[in-house]
Amino acid sequence: MSIFLSLAAFALGEAIEHRVTVAHRGADVAATYRARVALDTRTRGAHLPNRPSRQICRWTAAITVERALDGAAASSRPVASDRSLSGTHPGACDTARPAIEAEVARRTPAVRDRLIAAAEADRATLLAELDALRPNG
């Protein structure tokens, strides 16, 4: 089961985004980086009648960082991804989903750090793409 979550729903509605401005050929170009999370859950184990449950929910949160140029007609594009947030929760994933979402929300500072690192690593690519958009100045 895959659940698409926006980090904007976490941390009391705070959106996880990072804005940068780069100087390119005498003009400032602004870009917005946003983190999106796709939560993948898998229930393992058996739940038999009249027996204690041996189910466990294994989850992985895939973080995708997308970049959008401010004022550009083009849509955003992914620039980085990370699948390092993961964990387990006892029971079936259907019943554990609120607890898993809360766990991912508690890790928002780690997601923000990954977002900023991806934006810094993307700077050279951003400048190269801006040169490709306006090759003759």
C-alpha positions, 0 to 999 in steps of 0.5 A: 500500500502506498500513501502519498503525503505532503510534508505540508500536512506535518508540523502543524501545517508548516510547508517544507520548502527552501527558496534560493536566489542565484545571480545569472547573467546579471539577473536574479533567478529565484527557485523554490525547492519542496520536499514530498514524501511517499510512504510505503507500508508492508504488513508482515506476519500472521493474524490468526483467530484466537491467537496473539497477532504476530503482525508488524508494519514495515514502512519506508518514507521516500523523500523527493526534492522538487525544484520549481523556478519562480515565474517560469511556465515550466512545472517543477522537476525532481532533483534528488531523492532519499529513502533513508527514513524507515521503521517498524510498528507493531500490528497491521499497517492500516491501524498503524498509519496515524502512528507512522505519520506522526513518526515521520512528522517528528523527523521533519528536521531531518527532512529539512536538512536533506532539502537544504543539502539537495538545494545546495548540491543542485546549484551547479545544475540549476546554473547549467539549465539556466544557460541552456534556456538562454544560450545567447544571453 
